[in-house]
Amino acid sequence: LQKILITGKEDAPFHFTRHFKYEDGIWYITDELFAKSWWDVISAAIGCDQTSIYVVMSRTFQINQLQPWYDLTTEIKKLSPGQSLKIERKF
């Protein structure tokens, strides 16, 4: 069961990069998601609590899990095949 649900999964057809920059007391975070095609993507979001595996007691509850997700579905729908999704945020 573990091989089917956790260790035996195929890689997703995406590549993700994240860059951090700290300047003048501000964190700048740039995320970029690459895909050959966005055709089959139904929805996309940045969430604080999403995980693709489940291991008992691997994640304890944290209050930030109650934060709403940042929905990127509209942005994904604007992309052409081969175009990357780039999100820049500052904290």
JOCOR-V820367 format. One record per pair of residues at least 4 apart in sequence whose ideal C-beta (glycine too) atoms are under 7 Angstrom apart, sorted by sequence separation. I is the first residue (numbers start at 1). GAP is how many residues later the second one is. D is the distance in whole Angstrom. If there is no record, write none. Layout:
# JOCOR-V820367
i:I gap:GAP d:D
i:I gap:GAP d:D
This chain:
# JOCOR-V820367
i:1 gap:4 d:6
i:2 gap:4 d:5
i:3 gap:4 d:5
i:4 gap:4 d:6
i:61 gap:4 d:6
i:72 gap:4 d:6
i:73 gap:4 d:7
i:79 gap:4 d:5
i:2 gap:5 d:6
i:3 gap:5 d:4
i:22 gap:5 d:6
i:23 gap:5 d:7
i:79 gap:6 d:6
i:20 gap:7 d:7
i:21 gap:7 d:4
i:51 gap:8 d:7
i:20 gap:9 d:6
i:76 gap:9 d:6
i:75 gap:10 d:6
i:18 gap:11 d:7
i:19 gap:11 d:5
i:18 gap:13 d:5
i:72 gap:13 d:7
i:17 gap:15 d:5
i:48 gap:16 d:5
i:49 gap:16 d:4
i:16 gap:17 d:5
i:48 gap:17 d:6
i:14 gap:19 d:6
i:15 gap:19 d:4
i:48 gap:19 d:5
i:14 gap:20 d:7
i:14 gap:21 d:5
i:13 gap:22 d:6
i:47 gap:22 d:4
i:13 gap:23 d:7
i:46 gap:23 d:6
i:45 gap:24 d:4
i:46 gap:24 d:4
i:45 gap:25 d:6
i:45 gap:26 d:5
i:46 gap:26 d:7
i:45 gap:27 d:6
i:44 gap:28 d:4
i:44 gap:29 d:6
i:43 gap:30 d:4
i:44 gap:32 d:5
i:41 gap:35 d:5
i:38 gap:38 d:6
i:38 gap:41 d:5
i:38 gap:43 d:7
i:37 gap:44 d:5
i:36 gap:45 d:7
i:36 gap:46 d:6
i:6 gap:47 d:5
i:34 gap:50 d:5
i:33 gap:51 d:6
i:32 gap:52 d:5
i:33 gap:52 d:4
i:32 gap:53 d:7
i:32 gap:54 d:5
i:30 gap:56 d:7
i:31 gap:56 d:5
i:30 gap:58 d:5
i:29 gap:60 d:5
i:28 gap:62 d:5
i:27 gap:63 d:7
i:26 gap:64 d:5
i:27 gap:64 d:5
